[in-house]
Amino acid sequence: MKKWMVSAIAYLLVVMGAYYAYSSYSETGAEEVSHTDEAHNNDEKTKDAASEEDSGHDDSHNEHESETSVEGDVQPLIQLENEEIIITLKNNNGEIVSDLEVNHEKLLHLIVVSSDLKEYKHLHPETDEPGIFKVKHNLKPGEYKAFIDIKPKDLAYNVKPVPFVIGEDHGDHEHNSLEPDSNLSKQIGGHSASLALSSFKVNEQIKLKFNLNGEVPEQYLGALGHVVILDEKAENYIHVHPLEGNEPLFETEFTNPGIYKIWAEFQFDGEVFVFPYVIEIK
């Protein structure tokens, strides 16, 4: 009997010792895990805070870029009065903008195209009061888009189409339906101009080379020629000047595939001739 009791007491002591050791280890381990998790969480919070701070700077920068590069700081307005096109330049606060840089010998270039892209005018309105430009026109009744090409000082500006209508607007305007030209050689007013493109691919630097059948164009607005390009919806405007040299060689890039119309302007004997082309960029 005594032997049994001794054995039972010994067994009980062993069990209690094991339980005590396990409990101590579990509490210590839990405490260590708790401290580790807390430290990890603190590190994550620090990283998140830093990330949010950096992100805040990036978002602000992107927002600023978006506001200036897309919307612009100058909003041109068009009025029609007594066979004149009147352009008023205002900033986003409605204040007159008059501080412009001279761009190819002019303060303002006005490109006007009809809704079907058949009519094209390159005009140069003059100003006799701050921020207001006027020019006479001989446009036929119809729907048009104007592109006001200016370089305001210390203000962001992007050339965007400004629609307007000559005569009564009946709402049944003829819009453009362009087909790419199969022949890029044009004859205008006794002069010829053949266009060759180095590529028809999107997102490539493309050279536009004009063969003028041996004729040498005169300097026009400080250059050998000018090229204006619009997409078929007349929304994206590209104005290209020739590369340096003695030949009418231009370079541009198309960021979207589609059909585009090109107007190339060259001056011979004091008169400017416009050669139109329609191409497809893929």
C-alpha positions as CSV (number, residue, x, y, z in Angstrom):
1,M,0.0,0.0,0.0
2,K,2.8,2.4,1.0
3,K,4.6,1.6,-2.3
4,W,1.5,2.5,-4.3
5,M,1.0,5.8,-2.5
6,V,4.7,6.7,-3.0
7,S,4.4,5.9,-6.7
8,A,1.2,8.0,-7.1
9,I,2.7,11.0,-5.3
10,A,5.8,10.8,-7.5
11,Y,3.7,10.6,-10.7
12,L,1.7,13.6,-9.6
13,L,4.8,15.6,-8.9
14,V,6.1,14.8,-12.4
15,V,2.8,15.8,-14.1
16,M,2.6,19.1,-12.1
17,G,6.2,19.9,-13.0
18,A,5.6,19.3,-16.7
19,Y,2.5,21.5,-16.6
20,Y,4.3,24.3,-14.9
21,A,7.2,24.2,-17.4
22,Y,4.7,24.2,-20.4
23,S,2.8,27.1,-18.9
24,S,5.9,29.2,-18.4
25,Y,7.1,28.5,-21.9
26,S,3.7,29.3,-23.5
27,E,3.5,32.7,-21.7
28,T,7.0,33.6,-22.7
29,G,6.4,32.5,-26.3
30,A,3.1,34.4,-26.5
31,E,4.8,37.5,-25.1
32,E,7.6,37.2,-27.6
33,V,5.1,36.7,-30.5
34,S,3.1,39.7,-29.3
35,H,6.1,41.9,-29.2
36,T,7.2,40.7,-32.7
37,D,3.7,41.3,-34.1
38,E,3.6,44.7,-32.6
39,A,7.0,45.6,-34.0
40,H,6.0,44.3,-37.4
41,N,2.7,46.2,-37.3
42,N,4.6,49.4,-36.3
43,D,7.0,48.9,-39.2
44,E,4.1,48.4,-41.6
45,K,2.4,51.6,-40.2
46,T,5.6,53.5,-40.7
47,K,5.9,52.2,-44.3
48,D,2.3,52.9,-45.0
49,A,2.7,56.5,-43.7
50,A,5.8,57.0,-45.8
51,S,4.0,55.5,-48.8
52,E,0.9,57.8,-48.2
53,E,3.2,60.8,-48.0
54,D,5.0,59.9,-51.2
55,S,1.7,59.1,-52.9
56,G,0.4,62.5,-51.8
57,H,3.2,64.3,-53.6
58,D,2.8,62.2,-56.7
59,D,-1.0,62.7,-56.8
60,S,-0.6,66.4,-56.4
61,H,2.0,66.6,-59.1
62,N,-0.1,64.5,-61.5
63,E,-3.2,66.6,-60.8
64,H,-1.2,69.8,-61.5
65,E,0.1,68.3,-64.8
66,S,-3.4,67.3,-65.8
67,E,-4.8,70.7,-65.1
68,T,-2.2,72.6,-67.0
69,S,-1.5,70.2,-69.9
70,V,-5.0,69.2,-70.7
71,E,-7.3,72.0,-69.7
72,G,-4.8,74.9,-70.2
73,D,-4.7,78.4,-68.6
74,V,-6.0,80.2,-71.7
75,Q,-9.5,79.9,-73.1
76,P,-10.0,81.6,-76.6
77,L,-13.5,82.8,-77.5
78,I,-14.8,83.4,-81.0
79,Q,-17.4,85.9,-82.2
80,L,-18.6,86.7,-85.8
81,E,-19.4,90.2,-86.6
82,N,-19.6,92.1,-89.9
83,E,-17.7,89.5,-91.9
84,E,-15.0,89.5,-89.2
85,I,-13.8,86.7,-86.9
86,I,-13.1,88.2,-83.5
87,I,-11.0,86.2,-81.1
88,T,-10.8,87.1,-77.4
89,L,-8.2,85.5,-75.2
90,K,-9.0,85.0,-71.5
91,N,-7.5,83.1,-68.6
92,N,-9.5,80.7,-66.4
93,N,-10.5,83.7,-64.2
94,G,-12.0,85.5,-67.1
95,E,-9.2,88.0,-67.3
96,I,-7.8,89.2,-70.7
97,V,-4.5,87.5,-71.8
98,S,-2.3,89.7,-73.9
99,D,1.3,88.6,-73.2
100,L,2.1,86.4,-76.2
101,E,5.4,85.3,-77.8
102,V,6.0,85.8,-81.5
103,N,5.7,82.5,-83.2
104,H,6.9,82.3,-86.8
105,E,6.6,86.0,-87.3
106,K,3.0,86.2,-85.9
107,L,1.4,86.5,-82.4
108,L,-1.5,84.4,-83.5
109,H,-2.1,81.8,-86.3
110,L,-5.7,80.9,-87.0
111,I,-6.5,77.7,-88.8
112,V,-10.1,77.3,-89.9
113,V,-11.5,74.1,-91.5
114,S,-15.0,73.2,-92.6
115,S,-16.8,70.3,-90.9
116,D,-16.1,68.1,-93.9
117,L,-12.4,69.1,-93.9
118,K,-12.7,70.3,-97.5
119,E,-12.2,74.0,-96.8
120,Y,-8.9,75.2,-95.2
121,K,-7.8,78.6,-94.2
122,H,-4.6,79.8,-92.5
123,L,-5.3,83.4,-91.3
124,H,-3.4,85.9,-89.2
125,P,-5.7,88.1,-87.2
126,E,-4.3,91.4,-85.9
127,T,-4.7,93.1,-82.6
128,D,-5.3,96.8,-81.7
129,E,-6.4,96.2,-78.1
130,P,-5.1,93.8,-75.5
131,G,-6.1,90.1,-75.9
132,I,-8.5,90.8,-78.9
133,F,-7.6,89.8,-82.5
134,K,-9.7,90.4,-85.6
135,V,-9.5,89.3,-89.2
136,K,-11.8,89.6,-92.3
137,H,-13.1,86.3,-93.8
138,N,-14.8,85.1,-96.9
139,L,-16.1,81.8,-95.6
140,K,-19.3,80.4,-97.0
141,P,-22.3,79.5,-94.8
142,G,-21.6,76.3,-92.9
143,E,-20.1,74.7,-89.9
144,Y,-16.4,75.2,-89.1
145,K,-13.8,74.6,-86.5
146,A,-11.1,77.1,-85.5
147,F,-7.7,76.3,-84.1
148,I,-6.0,79.3,-82.4
149,D,-2.3,78.7,-82.4
150,I,-0.6,81.0,-79.8
151,K,2.3,80.9,-77.3
152,P,1.2,82.7,-74.1
153,K,4.0,83.7,-71.8
154,D,4.1,81.8,-68.4
155,L,0.8,80.2,-69.1
156,A,-0.1,76.6,-70.2
157,Y,-2.0,76.4,-73.5
158,N,-3.1,73.6,-75.8
159,V,-4.7,74.1,-79.2
160,K,-8.2,72.8,-79.1
161,P,-11.0,73.0,-81.7
162,V,-13.4,75.9,-81.3
163,P,-16.6,75.2,-83.3
164,F,-18.6,78.0,-84.9
165,V,-21.2,78.5,-87.6
166,I,-21.4,81.0,-90.5
167,G,-25.0,81.8,-91.4
168,E,-28.1,80.0,-90.0
169,D,-27.5,76.7,-88.3
170,H,-30.1,74.1,-89.5
171,G,-28.4,71.2,-87.8
172,D,-27.9,69.1,-90.9
173,H,-24.2,69.7,-91.5
174,E,-22.1,67.6,-93.8
175,H,-19.3,66.0,-91.9
176,N,-16.0,64.6,-93.1
177,S,-15.8,61.2,-94.7
178,L,-12.2,60.7,-95.5
179,E,-10.6,58.1,-97.7
180,P,-6.8,57.7,-97.8
181,D,-5.2,59.0,-101.0
182,S,-3.9,56.3,-103.4
183,N,-1.6,59.0,-104.9
184,L,0.3,61.4,-102.8
185,S,1.2,63.7,-105.7
186,K,-0.8,66.9,-106.0
187,Q,-1.0,69.7,-108.6
188,I,-2.1,73.1,-107.4
189,G,-2.0,76.3,-109.4
190,G,0.6,75.1,-111.8
191,H,2.9,73.7,-109.0
192,S,3.4,70.1,-108.0
193,A,4.2,68.6,-104.6
194,S,4.7,64.9,-104.0
195,L,4.7,63.6,-100.4
196,A,6.7,60.6,-99.2
197,L,6.5,59.3,-95.6
198,S,9.2,57.3,-93.9
199,S,6.6,55.2,-92.1
200,F,2.8,54.9,-91.6
201,K,3.1,53.4,-88.1
202,V,1.9,54.8,-84.9
203,N,4.3,56.0,-82.1
204,E,7.2,56.4,-84.5
205,Q,9.2,59.5,-85.6
206,I,8.0,59.9,-89.2
207,K,9.7,62.1,-91.7
208,L,7.5,63.8,-94.3
209,K,9.5,64.7,-97.4
210,F,8.1,66.8,-100.2
211,N,9.3,66.7,-103.8
212,L,8.5,70.0,-105.4
213,N,9.5,69.0,-108.9
214,G,12.7,71.0,-108.8
215,E,11.2,74.2,-107.5
216,V,12.6,75.9,-104.4
217,P,9.9,77.4,-102.1
218,E,10.4,80.9,-100.7
219,Q,10.7,81.6,-97.0
220,Y,7.1,81.8,-95.6
221,L,6.6,83.0,-92.0
222,G,10.3,82.3,-91.3
223,A,10.4,78.8,-92.8
224,L,10.5,76.9,-96.1
225,G,6.9,75.7,-95.5
226,H,4.3,74.8,-92.9
227,V,2.4,71.6,-92.4
228,V,-0.9,71.3,-90.5
229,I,-2.4,67.9,-89.6
230,L,-5.8,67.0,-88.2
231,D,-7.4,63.7,-87.4
232,E,-10.6,62.8,-89.3
233,K,-12.7,64.2,-86.4
234,A,-10.8,67.5,-86.4
235,E,-10.0,67.2,-82.8
236,N,-6.2,66.6,-82.7
237,Y,-4.2,69.4,-84.1
238,I,-0.5,69.1,-85.2
239,H,1.4,72.1,-86.6
240,V,4.8,71.0,-88.0
241,H,7.7,73.2,-89.2
242,P,10.5,72.0,-91.4
243,L,13.8,70.6,-90.1
244,E,16.9,72.7,-90.5
245,G,18.3,72.6,-94.0
246,N,17.5,73.6,-97.6
247,E,14.8,71.1,-98.4
248,P,11.2,70.8,-97.3
249,L,11.6,68.0,-94.8
250,F,9.3,67.7,-91.8
251,E,9.1,65.3,-88.9
252,T,6.2,64.4,-86.6
253,E,4.7,61.5,-84.6
254,F,1.2,60.1,-84.5
255,T,0.1,58.8,-81.1
256,N,-3.1,57.2,-82.3
257,P,-3.9,55.1,-85.4
258,G,-6.5,56.4,-87.8
259,I,-7.0,58.6,-90.9
260,Y,-5.4,62.1,-91.0
261,K,-5.6,65.0,-93.4
262,I,-2.4,66.9,-94.1
263,W,-2.2,70.5,-95.5
264,A,1.3,71.5,-96.7
265,E,1.8,75.2,-97.4
266,F,4.6,76.4,-99.7
267,Q,5.1,79.9,-101.2
268,F,6.1,80.5,-104.8
269,D,6.5,84.0,-106.3
270,G,4.9,85.6,-103.3
271,E,1.8,83.4,-103.3
272,V,1.1,80.6,-100.8
273,F,-0.2,77.3,-102.3
274,V,-1.9,74.6,-100.1
275,F,-1.4,70.9,-101.0
276,P,-3.9,68.5,-99.2
277,Y,-3.3,64.8,-98.6
278,V,-5.2,62.1,-96.7
279,I,-3.2,59.3,-95.1
280,E,-3.9,56.4,-92.8
281,I,-1.7,55.6,-89.8
282,K,-1.8,52.0,-88.5
